[in-house]
């Protein structure tokens, strides 16, 4: 266990709130490993860098010698977290949740130490809860308390539907903390109500209340909206090394520092030194961004892939060198829809839905520029080279 002051500095790095901080200090002073919980609903199969803000914080707790619990909310996932939603979420099937949960287990160990990570599923205790116990849990809070939550309050005022099962979600998340005897729970700022509910529920069941630590919601590539697959502004941790490197290089210089603070393993003092070097003009922001991109690629794909991705980026986009290995040539005598070109002509995608997904992942480039519009029309000339990732490259022949 590290020095108390050092622990607090690392734990608070990037955090929005620690509630209450004096309780965290008291828990740390006991000198025993804390049980640190973070819950993830398996509502989608892939994680992106926004999710890893919490996972990186879990890694920091792990490095400090604390016990980290990665909770997969397979039971609550079938309810659907109502946080920030203006309407009731569609409930997932047990099969959908189970499939997504499996992929989570594979992805988190790119950051967390598998030997020191406890993976839990909340169906384990929730499926044992009978009707009497569930009613008892529901009695731990009130409708008035639930309507203090901003999204519920707005929906109620607008006379929009709120299902009873949505009120159960914060209570069940709170009961997870009871079942796991959590000392600390981590979550995004949008989870604040649910996390604080965990404190209340623990007290109701005679336990010491957990400390709540909220982390900011990481902005996506646009630098405005939070990172989200539905908005297409995300960097998936399962994306290719080239895609991750290229997407990180596309973020603004200001957003780069936000990524450094929340995602990098570098010490804050090292990051501050890099900021000073950029500020005094001794280092170019692009060079600093490459360091960040290489670190993130290495985390998910290894150092060799990071070196290759950096080399590819510099060759392709800085030196403007055309790829030497043109794997395929094709004829495009008139404008053709990009998805049709990918599926029917080049066979780079099996279906239009896969083609759209590749475009949403920013994996498709025309003449070195990322294509964001799935209605894009390819026409030669002026368009010439089409790339999907690093290994699928095609060049348009001269028109007949």
N, C-alpha and C positions, 0 to 999 in steps of 0.2 A: 504494500500500500504506500502510495506516494505521500509527500508532505501535504498537509491540509491546504495550505495556501496554493500550492501548485495544482492540486486536484480541483479546487474551486475555480481557478483561472481557466483550466481546460474544459471543465463541465459547462461553464458559463459562456465559452467561446461561441459566438454566433447566435446564442439563445435570445429570445424576445423577453421571456419572463421565467423566473424560478419562484414558484409559489408554495409556501413561503420560504425565502432563502435561509432564514434562521433555523428552520426545521431541517433543512438539508445539512447545514453546518453541524447541528446536533447529532444527526444520524452518522455523519462522517467521523465525528469525534469518538464514536463508539469503537472504531477501529476494526469493524467486521465488514466483509464484503456485502454491499447492498444488492437487493434483488431489483433489477432495472428492467421494466417491461415496456415494450412498444408493440402496438397491435396493427395489423395490416389486413384489410379486407381483400380477399382474392377475387376482386370484381373484374380484373383484366389479366391476361396471361403474362404480360411483360412489365418489368419495372423500368423506370426512367430515372434520370439524374435527380429529379425532384424528390423521388422516393428515397434516394440515397442520402439526402440531408439527414434524415433520422437514423439511417443505418450507419452513417459515418459517426454520428454522435454516440450510437451504441458501441461502435468500435473504440471510441475514446474511453467510455466507461470500462470496456473490456480490458484495454491496455492499463487502466488504473487498478485492475485486480477485482473489479466488481462482477457480479453474476448477471449475465444478460439473457433475457427471455424474449425471443422473437415469437410473438403470438400471432398465429394465422387464424383470423376470425371466420372460420368456415361455417360456424353456426350463424353469427351475426351477418355474414356475407349474404345469406339467404334473405335477410331482412332488407339490407341495403342501407348504408349510412345516410341519413337525411340531411347531414350538415351542409348548409349553404344551398340546399335545393329548394326550388320554388314549387315543386310538385313531388308526389310520391314516386319513389324509384321503383323500377321494374324489379321484381324479386327473381334472383337467379335460382336455377335448379341445383340440387345436390351434386349432380354430375358435373355441371359447369364449374361450381366452386371447387370440387375436388381436383379437377384437371388444372385449374389455375393455381391452386395451392401447391401442386407438385412442381410447377415451373419456378415458383418463388423459392422453394428449398434449394434448387439448383443455382439460382442467381445470387442469393444473399452471401454465399460462401466465397464470392469473389471479393468480399470486403471483410466479413466476420470470420473469426477463427472457428472452424467447425468443431474443434475439440473443446472449446470453451463456451459454445452457444447452446442454449436450451431451446428447442423448438416445441411449441405447444399448439394445440388446436382447441378452441373453446367448445367444440361439440362434446369434448370429453366429460365436462361437468354439466353442460347445459342439457344434454340429452337425458341425464339422470334426474333432472329437476321435474318433479310432478306438478300438477295443477295447483295444489295447496302451496307449494314452495314458490311457484311463480306469482301467485296472488300475494304471498307474503313479500316478495321482492317489489312488486308493484306498489305495495303499501308504504314503501320507504320514501316515496316522494309524492308530490301533489301536482295537479294540473296547473295550478298557478305558478309553481316552480318551473314546470316545463315551458310555460308560455313566456318566461323570462328570456328564453333563448331567442335570439334575434330572428332567425329564419322561421321558427314556429310562430313568433309574434306577428311577423309580417303576413304570413299566410292566413293567420286567424283574422287579422284586421281586414284583409282583402277578401275574406270569406272563401278562401281556397281550402281544398280538402286537406285534412291531416288525419291519417289513419291511426288508430289506437296502437298498432304494432310499432309505429315510428316513435311513440313515447317510450316504448320498451327498450329501444336501442341504447340510449344513454345509461339506463339502469343495468342492462346486461353487460355493457362495457365496464360499468362500475363493479359489477359482480365478478368479472374476470379478475379484477385487482384483489378481491376477497379470496378467490380460489387460488391465486398465485402468491398471496401474501406480499404484494408489491410494496417496496419502499419508495420507488420512484417510477413515474410513468412519463414517457415522452410522447409528444404529438405535435402536429402542426398547429398554427394559431387558430385555424378553423375548428380545431378539436377542443378548444378551451373549455367549453361548457361540459362536454363529455368527461374530460379529464378531472375537472373539479367535482363532477358527480361521483367519480370514483372515490374521492376523499369522503364524501357524505355517506356513501354506501358502506365503506369500510368501517366508519364509526358506528353505523347502525348495527353492524355485525360484530362489534366489540374489538376491532383491530385498530392499531395506530394508523392514522391517515397517511397516505402516500404524499410525497412531494411531487408537484407537477412542474414539468419543464417543457415550455413551448418553443418550437423552432419556426422560423419564418418559412413561408411558402416560396420556393425558388421560382424566380421569373423564367419564362421560356426564352427562346431565341429572339423573340421580338422585343424583349426587355420590358414588357408592359404586363401582359397577362401571365398568370401563374403557369408553370410548365404543365402541359396537358396533352394527352394523345388526341383528344377530341378537337383541340385547337391546332394540332399539327406543328406545335412550336417546341417539340420535345427532343431530347437525345436519349434514345433507348440504350440500356447497358448491354443488350444483346446485338446491337447493330455492329456492322463491320468496323474494323480499326480505322479504315480510311474515312468512313462516314462520321465516326465520333470525332476524329481529329479535325475534319473539315468543318463540322458544325460548331465545334468550340472556337475555331478560328473565325467564324462568321459573327460571333457575338460582339457587342460594342465594348470599347475599352473600359467604360464605367462598369458594365455588367461583369467584366472579367474579374474585378476585385471582389465582387459579391460571390462569384464562383470559387475564388481562392479561399475566402473566409469559411464558406460553408462546406466545400467539397475537398479541398486540398489537405494533405497530411503535413504540409509544411508548418513550422512554428510561426506564430503571429509575428515574431520579431523578424523572421526571414521575409515574410510577406511585406512588412513595413519597409524593409530595406529595398525590396524590389520597387515599391511605390516611390520611394525617395529617388531611386535611380531613374525612373521614368520621369519624375517631376523635375529633376535637374538636367534632363536631356542626355544623360550618359548611357541610357538603354532605351531602345525603341519598344513601344508597346507590343508590336507584333512579335518580337523576340520573347517577351515575357509571356505572351499568350501561347506561344509554341511550347514553352516549358509546362504550362498548365495542361495543354492538350495532350502532350506526351505522358504526363503523369496519369491522367484519367484513362488514356488508352492502355497504358501499362497495367493499370489496376484490373482492367477487364479482359485484356488479351495478352499481357506479358510485355516485357521490355523490347524483345525483338520486333514484335508487331508495331510497337510505338515508334521505333527507329524507322521501320519501313514506311509507316504512315506519314511520318515527318518528311522523309525523303520524297515520297510520292507527291505530297502537297507542294513542297518547294519546287520540284521539277515541273509539275503540271500547272501550278497557278502563279508561281513567282517568276520562274524562268520561261513560262509559256511554251514549254516544249510539248509538241504533239506526241501522244503515246506511240512508241515504236512498234508495239505489237497490236496491229489492227486484226482482230480475230475474225471479222466478217465484213463483207461489202454488200451493199444493197442499192437498189434503184428507187428513187423517190421523185418521179417526174412531175408530181403535183402535190399540193398540201395534203398531209395525212395526219389524222388524229394520233397523238402520241401513244395512247393506250392501244390502238389498233396496230401501230408500228411495233410496239413492244411484244404484242401477242401474236399477231398473224404473220408479220413479215420477218421479225428477228427471232421469235421464239424465246425472248428474254423473260417472258412471264407466261404463266399457264392460263391466265384468265384476265379479263379487264379489272376484276376486283383486286387481283394481285398487283396488276400494273398501277392501279390507283394507290394501293398501299405502299408500293415502292416510291411513288411520287410523294406521298405524305411523309415518308421517312427521309425525304430529301436525298434519295439514293440515285436519282436519275439526273444526268447532266447532259446538256447540249453545248458543244464547243466550250466545255469547261465551266459552264454556268448551271447552277442548280435550278431545276424546273420545279416550281411550286404549284403550277396550275395544271390540273389533270384534263383541262380542255385544250391544252397547248397544241398548236398545229405545226408539224415539222415540214419545212419546205427547203429543198436544195436547188440552187443557192437561195439564201445566204447560209442556211444551216449545213453543217458538214459532219461532225463527229458526235455520236451518241454513246454515252457510257452508263452502265448500271454497275455501281460498285467499282472494284478495281479490275475484275477479270472479264467483264462482258463489255467489249468495245467494238463498235461498228462504224464504218465510214460510208457515206453516201457517194455513189459513183456519179460521174457527170451525166446530166440528163441526155437521153438519146435525141 
